[in-house]
């Protein structure tokens, strides 16, 4: 899917790159949420590893709700 596509023209701004990647990934289909970034990385042949860090800089948690949005109680 991504192997023959040059995305270097979109590297100047992360938001533009992300939008282009999602356009390619969902190709004329309605996006399903939550979007699985690990599947996108796999499609792009990107190797990733899970590591322990002293400070947590980011996290991906799969939610258990129907629409991928956690139930917030205020």
mmCIF file of the N, C-alpha and C atoms, coordinates in Angstrom:
data_MODEL
# 
_entry.id   MODEL 
# 
loop_
_atom_site.group_PDB 
_atom_site.id 
_atom_site.type_symbol 
_atom_site.label_atom_id 
_atom_site.label_alt_id 
_atom_site.label_comp_id 
_atom_site.label_asym_id 
_atom_site.label_entity_id 
_atom_site.label_seq_id 
_atom_site.pdbx_PDB_ins_code 
_atom_site.Cartn_x 
_atom_site.Cartn_y 
_atom_site.Cartn_z 
_atom_site.occupancy 
_atom_site.B_iso_or_equiv 
_atom_site.pdbx_formal_charge 
_atom_site.auth_seq_id 
_atom_site.auth_comp_id 
_atom_site.auth_asym_id 
_atom_site.auth_atom_id 
_atom_site.pdbx_PDB_model_num 
ATOM 1   N N  . UNK A 1 1  ? 0.822   -1.196 0.000  1.00 0.00 ? 1  UNK A N  1 
ATOM 2   C CA . UNK A 1 1  ? 0.000   0.000  0.000  1.00 0.00 ? 1  UNK A CA 1 
ATOM 3   C C  . UNK A 1 1  ? 0.864   1.257  0.000  1.00 0.00 ? 1  UNK A C  1 
ATOM 4   N N  . UNK A 1 2  ? 1.798   1.362  0.948  1.00 0.00 ? 2  UNK A N  1 
ATOM 5   C CA . UNK A 1 2  ? 2.611   2.565  1.076  1.00 0.00 ? 2  UNK A CA 1 
ATOM 6   C C  . UNK A 1 2  ? 3.970   2.443  0.413  1.00 0.00 ? 2  UNK A C  1 
ATOM 7   N N  . UNK A 1 3  ? 4.376   1.242  0.069  1.00 0.00 ? 3  UNK A N  1 
ATOM 8   C CA . UNK A 1 3  ? 5.746   1.023  -0.388 1.00 0.00 ? 3  UNK A CA 1 
ATOM 9   C C  . UNK A 1 3  ? 6.113   1.805  -1.648 1.00 0.00 ? 3  UNK A C  1 
ATOM 10  N N  . UNK A 1 4  ? 5.172   2.067  -2.518 1.00 0.00 ? 4  UNK A N  1 
ATOM 11  C CA . UNK A 1 4  ? 5.491   2.764  -3.762 1.00 0.00 ? 4  UNK A CA 1 
ATOM 12  C C  . UNK A 1 4  ? 5.117   4.246  -3.734 1.00 0.00 ? 4  UNK A C  1 
ATOM 13  N N  . UNK A 1 5  ? 4.755   4.757  -2.571 1.00 0.00 ? 5  UNK A N  1 
ATOM 14  C CA . UNK A 1 5  ? 4.307   6.148  -2.467 1.00 0.00 ? 5  UNK A CA 1 
ATOM 15  C C  . UNK A 1 5  ? 5.378   6.986  -1.782 1.00 0.00 ? 5  UNK A C  1 
ATOM 16  N N  . UNK A 1 6  ? 5.737   8.098  -2.405 1.00 0.00 ? 6  UNK A N  1 
ATOM 17  C CA . UNK A 1 6  ? 6.716   9.023  -1.846 1.00 0.00 ? 6  UNK A CA 1 
ATOM 18  C C  . UNK A 1 6  ? 5.970   10.094 -1.044 1.00 0.00 ? 6  UNK A C  1 
ATOM 19  N N  . UNK A 1 7  ? 6.162   10.081 0.260  1.00 0.00 ? 7  UNK A N  1 
ATOM 20  C CA . UNK A 1 7  ? 5.484   11.039 1.139  1.00 0.00 ? 7  UNK A CA 1 
ATOM 21  C C  . UNK A 1 7  ? 6.383   12.203 1.533  1.00 0.00 ? 7  UNK A C  1 
ATOM 22  N N  . UNK A 1 8  ? 7.563   12.296 0.971  1.00 0.00 ? 8  UNK A N  1 
ATOM 23  C CA . UNK A 1 8  ? 8.528   13.322 1.382  1.00 0.00 ? 8  UNK A CA 1 
ATOM 24  C C  . UNK A 1 8  ? 8.014   14.749 1.160  1.00 0.00 ? 8  UNK A C  1 
ATOM 25  N N  . UNK A 1 9  ? 7.102   14.957 0.232  1.00 0.00 ? 9  UNK A N  1 
ATOM 26  C CA . UNK A 1 9  ? 6.544   16.296 0.015  1.00 0.00 ? 9  UNK A CA 1 
ATOM 27  C C  . UNK A 1 9  ? 5.691   16.764 1.186  1.00 0.00 ? 9  UNK A C  1 
ATOM 28  N N  . UNK A 1 10 ? 5.332   15.859 2.081  1.00 0.00 ? 10 UNK A N  1 
ATOM 29  C CA . UNK A 1 10 ? 4.446   16.186 3.203  1.00 0.00 ? 10 UNK A CA 1 
ATOM 30  C C  . UNK A 1 10 ? 5.189   16.255 4.534  1.00 0.00 ? 10 UNK A C  1 
ATOM 31  N N  . UNK A 1 11 ? 6.518   16.109 4.520  1.00 0.00 ? 11 UNK A N  1 
ATOM 32  C CA . UNK A 1 11 ? 7.297   16.084 5.756  1.00 0.00 ? 11 UNK A CA 1 
ATOM 33  C C  . UNK A 1 11 ? 7.384   17.448 6.439  1.00 0.00 ? 11 UNK A C  1 
ATOM 34  N N  . UNK A 1 12 ? 7.062   18.527 5.749  1.00 0.00 ? 12 UNK A N  1 
ATOM 35  C CA . UNK A 1 12 ? 7.239   19.869 6.311  1.00 0.00 ? 12 UNK A CA 1 
ATOM 36  C C  . UNK A 1 12 ? 6.288   20.182 7.460  1.00 0.00 ? 12 UNK A C  1 
ATOM 37  N N  . UNK A 1 13 ? 5.170   19.460 7.542  1.00 0.00 ? 13 UNK A N  1 
ATOM 38  C CA . UNK A 1 13 ? 4.219   19.721 8.615  1.00 0.00 ? 13 UNK A CA 1 
ATOM 39  C C  . UNK A 1 13 ? 3.553   18.402 9.017  1.00 0.00 ? 13 UNK A C  1 
ATOM 40  N N  . UNK A 1 14 ? 3.673   17.998 10.282 1.00 0.00 ? 14 UNK A N  1 
ATOM 41  C CA . UNK A 1 14 ? 3.138   16.701 10.717 1.00 0.00 ? 14 UNK A CA 1 
ATOM 42  C C  . UNK A 1 14 ? 1.641   16.529 10.455 1.00 0.00 ? 14 UNK A C  1 
ATOM 43  N N  . UNK A 1 15 ? 0.862   17.592 10.609 1.00 0.00 ? 15 UNK A N  1 
ATOM 44  C CA . UNK A 1 15 ? -0.580  17.484 10.403 1.00 0.00 ? 15 UNK A CA 1 
ATOM 45  C C  . UNK A 1 15 ? -0.915  17.152 8.947  1.00 0.00 ? 15 UNK A C  1 
ATOM 46  N N  . UNK A 1 16 ? -0.176  17.747 8.035  1.00 0.00 ? 16 UNK A N  1 
ATOM 47  C CA . UNK A 1 16 ? -0.386  17.494 6.600  1.00 0.00 ? 16 UNK A CA 1 
ATOM 48  C C  . UNK A 1 16 ? 0.015   16.060 6.260  1.00 0.00 ? 16 UNK A C  1 
ATOM 49  N N  . UNK A 1 17 ? 1.145   15.613 6.812  1.00 0.00 ? 17 UNK A N  1 
ATOM 50  C CA . UNK A 1 17 ? 1.597   14.240 6.587  1.00 0.00 ? 17 UNK A CA 1 
ATOM 51  C C  . UNK A 1 17 ? 0.578   13.239 7.122  1.00 0.00 ? 17 UNK A C  1 
ATOM 52  N N  . UNK A 1 18 ? 0.080   13.479 8.344  1.00 0.00 ? 18 UNK A N  1 
ATOM 53  C CA . UNK A 1 18 ? -0.904  12.572 8.942  1.00 0.00 ? 18 UNK A CA 1 
ATOM 54  C C  . UNK A 1 18 ? -2.167  12.501 8.098  1.00 0.00 ? 18 UNK A C  1 
ATOM 55  N N  . UNK A 1 19 ? -2.621  13.646 7.613  1.00 0.00 ? 19 UNK A N  1 
ATOM 56  C CA . UNK A 1 19 ? -3.828  13.673 6.774  1.00 0.00 ? 19 UNK A CA 1 
ATOM 57  C C  . UNK A 1 19 ? -3.618  12.854 5.502  1.00 0.00 ? 19 UNK A C  1 
ATOM 58  N N  . UNK A 1 20 ? -2.467  13.001 4.863  1.00 0.00 ? 20 UNK A N  1 
ATOM 59  C CA . UNK A 1 20 ? -2.171  12.263 3.634  1.00 0.00 ? 20 UNK A CA 1 
ATOM 60  C C  . UNK A 1 20 ? -2.087  10.762 3.899  1.00 0.00 ? 20 UNK A C  1 
ATOM 61  N N  . UNK A 1 21 ? -1.438  10.380 4.997  1.00 0.00 ? 21 UNK A N  1 
ATOM 62  C CA . UNK A 1 21 ? -1.328  8.958  5.349  1.00 0.00 ? 21 UNK A CA 1 
ATOM 63  C C  . UNK A 1 21 ? -2.714  8.364  5.556  1.00 0.00 ? 21 UNK A C  1 
ATOM 64  N N  . UNK A 1 22 ? -3.597  9.085  6.250  1.00 0.00 ? 22 UNK A N  1 
ATOM 65  C CA . UNK A 1 22 ? -4.960  8.578  6.471  1.00 0.00 ? 22 UNK A CA 1 
ATOM 66  C C  . UNK A 1 22 ? -5.755  8.502  5.175  1.00 0.00 ? 22 UNK A C  1 
ATOM 67  N N  . UNK A 1 23 ? -5.554  9.462  4.277  1.00 0.00 ? 23 UNK A N  1 
ATOM 68  C CA . UNK A 1 23 ? -6.223  9.405  2.965  1.00 0.00 ? 23 UNK A CA 1 
ATOM 69  C C  . UNK A 1 23 ? -5.818  8.139  2.216  1.00 0.00 ? 23 UNK A C  1 
ATOM 70  N N  . UNK A 1 24 ? -4.533  7.834  2.248  1.00 0.00 ? 24 UNK A N  1 
ATOM 71  C CA . UNK A 1 24 ? -4.034  6.632  1.562  1.00 0.00 ? 24 UNK A CA 1 
ATOM 72  C C  . UNK A 1 24 ? -4.538  5.375  2.265  1.00 0.00 ? 24 UNK A C  1 
ATOM 73  N N  . UNK A 1 25 ? -4.468  5.373  3.582  1.00 0.00 ? 25 UNK A N  1 
ATOM 74  C CA . UNK A 1 25 ? -4.827  4.194  4.374  1.00 0.00 ? 25 UNK A CA 1 
ATOM 75  C C  . UNK A 1 25 ? -6.301  3.826  4.210  1.00 0.00 ? 25 UNK A C  1 
ATOM 76  N N  . UNK A 1 26 ? -7.180  4.823  4.223  1.00 0.00 ? 26 UNK A N  1 
ATOM 77  C CA . UNK A 1 26 ? -8.614  4.548  4.132  1.00 0.00 ? 26 UNK A CA 1 
ATOM 78  C C  . UNK A 1 26 ? -9.148  4.600  2.703  1.00 0.00 ? 26 UNK A C  1 
ATOM 79  N N  . UNK A 1 27 ? -8.382  5.025  1.743  1.00 0.00 ? 27 UNK A N  1 
ATOM 80  C CA . UNK A 1 27 ? -8.703  5.087  0.322  1.00 0.00 ? 27 UNK A CA 1 
ATOM 81  C C  . UNK A 1 27 ? -10.193 4.971  0.000  1.00 0.00 ? 27 UNK A C  1 
ATOM 82  N N  . UNK A 1 28 ? -10.866 6.102  -0.006 1.00 0.00 ? 28 UNK A N  1 
ATOM 83  C CA . UNK A 1 28 ? -12.277 6.230  -0.391 1.00 0.00 ? 28 UNK A CA 1 
ATOM 84  C C  . UNK A 1 28 ? -13.220 5.382  0.469  1.00 0.00 ? 28 UNK A C  1 
ATOM 85  N N  . UNK A 1 29 ? -12.823 5.093  1.686  1.00 0.00 ? 29 UNK A N  1 
ATOM 86  C CA . UNK A 1 29 ? -13.698 4.409  2.640  1.00 0.00 ? 29 UNK A CA 1 
ATOM 87  C C  . UNK A 1 29 ? -13.919 5.340  3.820  1.00 0.00 ? 29 UNK A C  1 
ATOM 88  N N  . UNK A 1 30 ? -14.994 5.152  4.502  1.00 0.00 ? 30 UNK A N  1 
ATOM 89  C CA . UNK A 1 30 ? -15.259 5.930  5.706  1.00 0.00 ? 30 UNK A CA 1 
ATOM 90  C C  . UNK A 1 30 ? -14.332 5.403  6.802  1.00 0.00 ? 30 UNK A C  1 
ATOM 91  N N  . UNK A 1 31 ? -13.569 6.291  7.443  1.00 0.00 ? 31 UNK A N  1 
ATOM 92  C CA . UNK A 1 31 ? -12.654 5.831  8.497  1.00 0.00 ? 31 UNK A CA 1 
ATOM 93  C C  . UNK A 1 31 ? -13.393 5.143  9.637  1.00 0.00 ? 31 UNK A C  1 
ATOM 94  N N  . UNK A 1 32 ? -12.790 4.126  10.170 1.00 0.00 ? 32 UNK A N  1 
ATOM 95  C CA . UNK A 1 32 ? -13.338 3.461  11.349 1.00 0.00 ? 32 UNK A CA 1 
ATOM 96  C C  . UNK A 1 32 ? -12.491 3.881  12.549 1.00 0.00 ? 32 UNK A C  1 
ATOM 97  N N  . UNK A 1 33 ? -13.151 4.164  13.631 1.00 0.00 ? 33 UNK A N  1 
ATOM 98  C CA . UNK A 1 33 ? -12.469 4.650  14.832 1.00 0.00 ? 33 UNK A CA 1 
ATOM 99  C C  . UNK A 1 33 ? -12.575 3.623  15.936 1.00 0.00 ? 33 UNK A C  1 
ATOM 100 N N  . UNK A 1 34 ? -11.605 3.512  16.811 1.00 0.00 ? 34 UNK A N  1 
ATOM 101 C CA . UNK A 1 34 ? -10.362 4.285  16.814 1.00 0.00 ? 34 UNK A CA 1 
ATOM 102 C C  . UNK A 1 34 ? -9.427  3.803  15.705 1.00 0.00 ? 34 UNK A C  1 
ATOM 103 N N  . UNK A 1 35 ? -8.616  4.694  15.233 1.00 0.00 ? 35 UNK A N  1 
ATOM 104 C CA . UNK A 1 35 ? -7.635  4.364  14.200 1.00 0.00 ? 35 UNK A CA 1 
ATOM 105 C C  . UNK A 1 35 ? -6.467  3.658  14.878 1.00 0.00 ? 35 UNK A C  1 
ATOM 106 N N  . UNK A 1 36 ? -6.060  2.536  14.343 1.00 0.00 ? 36 UNK A N  1 
ATOM 107 C CA . UNK A 1 36 ? -4.984  1.741  14.912 1.00 0.00 ? 36 UNK A CA 1 
ATOM 108 C C  . UNK A 1 36 ? -3.649  2.171  14.294 1.00 0.00 ? 36 UNK A C  1 
ATOM 109 N N  . UNK A 1 37 ? -2.855  2.967  15.005 1.00 0.00 ? 37 UNK A N  1 
ATOM 110 C CA . UNK A 1 37 ? -1.585  3.426  14.426 1.00 0.00 ? 37 UNK A CA 1 
ATOM 111 C C  . UNK A 1 37 ? -0.602  2.279  14.184 1.00 0.00 ? 37 UNK A C  1 
ATOM 112 N N  . UNK A 1 38 ? -0.731  1.181  14.950 1.00 0.00 ? 38 UNK A N  1 
ATOM 113 C CA . UNK A 1 38 ? 0.175   0.049  14.764 1.00 0.00 ? 38 UNK A CA 1 
ATOM 114 C C  . UNK A 1 38 ? -0.089  -0.659 13.438 1.00 0.00 ? 38 UNK A C  1 
ATOM 115 N N  . UNK A 1 39 ? -1.332  -0.700 13.006 1.00 0.00 ? 39 UNK A N  1 
ATOM 116 C CA . UNK A 1 39 ? -1.637  -1.291 11.703 1.00 0.00 ? 39 UNK A CA 1 
ATOM 117 C C  . UNK A 1 39 ? -1.088  -0.409 10.583 1.00 0.00 ? 39 UNK A C  1 
ATOM 118 N N  . UNK A 1 40 ? -1.192  0.897  10.756 1.00 0.00 ? 40 UNK A N  1 
ATOM 119 C CA . UNK A 1 40 ? -0.634  1.815  9.745  1.00 0.00 ? 40 UNK A CA 1 
ATOM 120 C C  . UNK A 1 40 ? 0.878   1.639  9.671  1.00 0.00 ? 40 UNK A C  1 
ATOM 121 N N  . UNK A 1 41 ? 1.535   1.556  10.827 1.00 0.00 ? 41 UNK A N  1 
ATOM 122 C CA . UNK A 1 41 ? 2.984   1.337  10.830 1.00 0.00 ? 41 UNK A CA 1 
ATOM 123 C C  . UNK A 1 41 ? 3.348   0.028  10.139 1.00 0.00 ? 41 UNK A C  1 
ATOM 124 N N  . UNK A 1 42 ? 2.566   -1.014 10.385 1.00 0.00 ? 42 UNK A N  1 
ATOM 125 C CA . UNK A 1 42 ? 2.809   -2.308 9.749  1.00 0.00 ? 42 UNK A CA 1 
ATOM 126 C C  . UNK A 1 42 ? 2.664   -2.193 8.229  1.00 0.00 ? 42 UNK A C  1 
ATOM 127 N N  . UNK A 1 43 ? 1.624   -1.497 7.772  1.00 0.00 ? 43 UNK A N  1 
ATOM 128 C CA . UNK A 1 43 ? 1.410   -1.309 6.330  1.00 0.00 ? 43 UNK A CA 1 
ATOM 129 C C  . UNK A 1 43 ? 2.555   -0.527 5.688  1.00 0.00 ? 43 UNK A C  1 
ATOM 130 N N  . UNK A 1 44 ? 3.192   0.360  6.499  1.00 0.00 ? 44 UNK A N  1 
ATOM 131 C CA . UNK A 1 44 ? 4.292   1.179  5.991  1.00 0.00 ? 44 UNK A CA 1 
ATOM 132 C C  . UNK A 1 44 ? 5.650   0.496  6.179  1.00 0.00 ? 44 UNK A C  1 
ATOM 133 N N  . UNK A 1 45 ? 5.627   -0.747 6.682  1.00 0.00 ? 45 UNK A N  1 
ATOM 134 C CA . UNK A 1 45 ? 6.859   -1.495 6.944  1.00 0.00 ? 45 UNK A CA 1 
ATOM 135 C C  . UNK A 1 45 ? 7.785   -0.786 7.932  1.00 0.00 ? 45 UNK A C  1 
ATOM 136 N N  . UNK A 1 46 ? 7.187   -0.122 8.906  1.00 0.00 ? 46 UNK A N  1 
ATOM 137 C CA . UNK A 1 46 ? 7.952   0.550  9.953  1.00 0.00 ? 46 UNK A CA 1 
ATOM 138 C C  . UNK A 1 46 ? 8.108   -0.426 11.117 1.00 0.00 ? 46 UNK A C  1 
ATOM 139 N N  . UNK A 1 47 ? 9.329   -0.595 11.559 1.00 0.00 ? 47 UNK A N  1 
ATOM 140 C CA . UNK A 1 47 ? 9.611   -1.472 12.689 1.00 0.00 ? 47 UNK A CA 1 
ATOM 141 C C  . UNK A 1 47 ? 9.533   -0.635 13.961 1.00 0.00 ? 47 UNK A C  1 
ATOM 142 N N  . UNK A 1 48 ? 8.803   -1.126 14.945 1.00 0.00 ? 48 UNK A N  1 
ATOM 143 C CA . UNK A 1 48 ? 8.702   -0.418 16.222 1.00 0.00 ? 48 UNK A CA 1 
ATOM 144 C C  . UNK A 1 48 ? 8.882   -1.411 17.353 1.00 0.00 ? 48 UNK A C  1 
ATOM 145 N N  . UNK A 1 49 ? 9.281   -0.892 18.486 1.00 0.00 ? 49 UNK A N  1 
ATOM 146 C CA . UNK A 1 49 ? 9.479   -1.723 19.668 1.00 0.00 ? 49 UNK A CA 1 
ATOM 147 C C  . UNK A 1 49 ? 8.870   -1.024 20.869 1.00 0.00 ? 49 UNK A C  1 
ATOM 148 N N  . UNK A 1 50 ? 8.397   -1.821 21.805 1.00 0.00 ? 50 UNK A N  1 
ATOM 149 C CA . UNK A 1 50 ? 7.917   -1.294 23.068 1.00 0.00 ? 50 UNK A CA 1 
ATOM 150 C C  . UNK A 1 50 ? 9.095   -1.300 24.040 1.00 0.00 ? 50 UNK A C  1 
ATOM 151 N N  . UNK A 1 51 ? 9.316   -0.167 24.688 1.00 0.00 ? 51 UNK A N  1 
ATOM 152 C CA . UNK A 1 51 ? 10.432  -0.034 25.611 1.00 0.00 ? 51 UNK A CA 1 
ATOM 153 C C  . UNK A 1 51 ? 9.964   0.630  26.895 1.00 0.00 ? 51 UNK A C  1 
ATOM 154 N N  . UNK A 1 52 ? 10.689  0.359  27.965 1.00 0.00 ? 52 UNK A N  1 
ATOM 155 C CA . UNK A 1 52 ? 10.440  1.042  29.224 1.00 0.00 ? 52 UNK A CA 1 
ATOM 156 C C  . UNK A 1 52 ? 11.217  2.358  29.231 1.00 0.00 ? 52 UNK A C  1 
ATOM 157 N N  . UNK A 1 53 ? 10.555  3.433  29.629 1.00 0.00 ? 53 UNK A N  1 
ATOM 158 C CA . UNK A 1 53 ? 11.177  4.742  29.733 1.00 0.00 ? 53 UNK A CA 1 
ATOM 159 C C  . UNK A 1 53 ? 10.974  5.273  31.143 1.00 0.00 ? 53 UNK A C  1 
ATOM 160 N N  . UNK A 1 54 ? 11.932  6.053  31.616 1.00 0.00 ? 54 UNK A N  1 
ATOM 161 C CA . UNK A 1 54 ? 11.780  6.649  32.933 1.00 0.00 ? 54 UNK A CA 1 
ATOM 162 C C  . UNK A 1 54 ? 10.585  7.602  32.957 1.00 0.00 ? 54 UNK A C  1 
ATOM 163 N N  . UNK A 1 55 ? 10.477  8.440  31.955 1.00 0.00 ? 55 UNK A N  1 
ATOM 164 C CA . UNK A 1 55 ? 9.363   9.390  31.854 1.00 0.00 ? 55 UNK A CA 1 
ATOM 165 C C  . UNK A 1 55 ? 8.468   8.968  30.704 1.00 0.00 ? 55 UNK A C  1 
ATOM 166 N N  . UNK A 1 56 ? 7.197   8.859  30.969 1.00 0.00 ? 56 UNK A N  1 
ATOM 167 C CA . UNK A 1 56 ? 6.251   8.453  29.934 1.00 0.00 ? 56 UNK A CA 1 
ATOM 168 C C  . UNK A 1 56 ? 5.973   9.647  29.025 1.00 0.00 ? 56 UNK A C  1 
ATOM 169 N N  . UNK A 1 57 ? 6.399   9.557  27.770 1.00 0.00 ? 57 UNK A N  1 
ATOM 170 C CA . UNK A 1 57 ? 6.231   10.652 26.817 1.00 0.00 ? 57 UNK A CA 1 
ATOM 171 C C  . UNK A 1 57 ? 4.948   10.531 26.013 1.00 0.00 ? 57 UNK A C  1 
ATOM 172 N N  . UNK A 1 58 ? 4.411   9.355  25.856 1.00 0.00 ? 58 UNK A N  1 
ATOM 173 C CA . UNK A 1 58 ? 3.200   9.142  25.080 1.00 0.00 ? 58 UNK A CA 1 
ATOM 174 C C  . UNK A 1 58 ? 2.695   7.741  25.320 1.00 0.00 ? 58 UNK A C  1 
ATOM 175 N N  . UNK A 1 59 ? 1.424   7.526  25.058 1.00 0.00 ? 59 UNK A N  1 
ATOM 176 C CA . UNK A 1 59 ? 0.849   6.215  25.319 1.00 0.00 ? 59 UNK A CA 1 
ATOM 177 C C  . UNK A 1 59 ? -0.320  5.986  24.362 1.00 0.00 ? 59 UNK A C  1 
ATOM 178 N N  . UNK A 1 60 ? -0.506  4.752  23.980 1.00 0.00 ? 60 UNK A N  1 
ATOM 179 C CA . UNK A 1 60 ? -1.644  4.356  23.160 1.00 0.00 ? 60 UNK A CA 1 
ATOM 180 C C  . UNK A 1 60 ? -2.423  3.315  23.951 1.00 0.00 ? 60 UNK A C  1 
ATOM 181 N N  . UNK A 1 61 ? -3.667  3.613  24.235 1.00 0.00 ? 61 UNK A N  1 
ATOM 182 C CA . UNK A 1 61 ? -4.519  2.693  24.978 1.00 0.00 ? 61 UNK A CA 1 
ATOM 183 C C  . UNK A 1 61 ? -5.751  2.390  24.136 1.00 0.00 ? 61 UNK A C  1 
ATOM 184 N N  . UNK A 1 62 ? -6.009  1.117  23.915 1.00 0.00 ? 62 UNK A N  1 
ATOM 185 C CA . UNK A 1 62 ? -7.216  0.719  23.200 1.00 0.00 ? 62 UNK A CA 1 
ATOM 186 C C  . UNK A 1 62 ? -8.382  0.822  24.182 1.00 0.00 ? 62 UNK A C  1 
ATOM 187 N N  . UNK A 1 63 ? -9.380  1.611  23.832 1.00 0.00 ? 63 UNK A N  1 
ATOM 188 C CA . UNK A 1 63 ? -10.526 1.784  24.725 1.00 0.00 ? 63 UNK A CA 1 
ATOM 189 C C  . UNK A 1 63 ? -11.485 0.620  24.570 1.00 0.00 ? 63 UNK A C  1 
ATOM 190 N N  . UNK A 1 64 ? -12.319 0.452  25.560 1.00 0.00 ? 64 UNK A N  1 
ATOM 191 C CA . UNK A 1 64 ? -13.253 -0.663 25.557 1.00 0.00 ? 64 UNK A CA 1 
ATOM 192 C C  . UNK A 1 64 ? -14.669 -0.238 25.198 1.00 0.00 ? 64 UNK A C  1 
ATOM 193 N N  . UNK A 1 65 ? -14.858 1.025  24.834 1.00 0.00 ? 65 UNK A N  1 
ATOM 194 C CA . UNK A 1 65 ? -16.194 1.479  24.479 1.00 0.00 ? 65 UNK A CA 1 
ATOM 195 C C  . UNK A 1 65 ? -16.453 1.226  23.000 1.00 0.00 ? 65 UNK A C  1 
ATOM 196 N N  . UNK A 1 66 ? -17.692 1.282  22.616 1.00 0.00 ? 66 UNK A N  1 
ATOM 197 C CA . UNK A 1 66 ? -18.100 0.967  21.250 1.00 0.00 ? 66 UNK A CA 1 
ATOM 198 C C  . UNK A 1 66 ? -17.456 1.878  20.213 1.00 0.00 ? 66 UNK A C  1 
ATOM 199 N N  . UNK A 1 67 ? -17.345 3.173  20.533 1.00 0.00 ? 67 UNK A N  1 
ATOM 200 C CA . UNK A 1 67 ? -16.838 4.138  19.565 1.00 0.00 ? 67 UNK A CA 1 
ATOM 201 C C  . UNK A 1 67 ? -15.393 4.544  19.838 1.00 0.00 ? 67 UNK A C  1 
ATOM 202 N N  . UNK A 1 68 ? -14.746 3.895  20.784 1.00 0.00 ? 68 UNK A N  1 
ATOM 203 C CA . UNK A 1 68 ? -13.364 4.220  21.062 1.00 0.00 ? 68 UNK A CA 1 
ATOM 204 C C  . UNK A 1 68 ? -13.181 5.475  21.880 1.00 0.00 ? 68 UNK A C  1 
ATOM 205 N N  . UNK A 1 69 ? -14.250 5.986  22.457 1.00 0.00 ? 69 UNK A N  1 
ATOM 206 C CA . UNK A 1 69 ? -14.177 7.190  23.260 1.00 0.00 ? 69 UNK A CA 1 
ATOM 207 C C  . UNK A 1 69 ? -14.467 6.791  24.706 1.00 0.00 ? 69 UNK A C  1 
ATOM 208 N N  . UNK A 1 70 ? -13.534 7.087  25.617 1.00 0.00 ? 70 UNK A N  1 
ATOM 209 C CA . UNK A 1 70 ? -13.761 6.688  27.003 1.00 0.00 ? 70 UNK A CA 1 
ATOM 210 C C  . UNK A 1 70 ? -14.952 7.421  27.611 1.00 0.00 ? 70 UNK A C  1 
ATOM 211 N N  . UNK A 1 71 ? -15.634 6.760  28.506 1.00 0.00 ? 71 UNK A N  1 
ATOM 212 C CA . UNK A 1 71 ? -16.752 7.385  29.222 1.00 0.00 ? 71 UNK A CA 1 
ATOM 213 C C  . UNK A 1 71 ? -16.183 8.296  30.301 1.00 0.00 ? 71 UNK A C  1 
ATOM 214 N N  . UNK A 1 72 ? -16.489 9.565  30.216 1.00 0.00 ? 72 UNK A N  1 
ATOM 215 C CA . UNK A 1 72 ? -16.001 10.522 31.202 1.00 0.00 ? 72 UNK A CA 1 
ATOM 216 C C  . UNK A 1 72 ? -17.135 10.869 32.164 1.00 0.00 ? 72 UNK A C  1 
ATOM 217 N N  . UNK A 1 73 ? -16.824 10.828 33.442 1.00 0.00 ? 73 UNK A N  1 
ATOM 218 C CA . UNK A 1 73 ? -17.790 11.218 34.444 1.00 0.00 ? 73 UNK A CA 1 
ATOM 219 C C  . UNK A 1 73 ? -17.268 12.480 35.117 1.00 0.00 ? 73 UNK A C  1 
ATOM 220 N N  . UNK A 1 74 ? -18.043 13.537 35.027 1.00 0.00 ? 74 UNK A N  1 
ATOM 221 C CA . UNK A 1 74 ? -17.611 14.823 35.596 1.00 0.00 ? 74 UNK A CA 1 
ATOM 222 C C  . UNK A 1 74 ? -18.460 15.123 36.802 1.00 0.00 ? 74 UNK A C  1 
# 
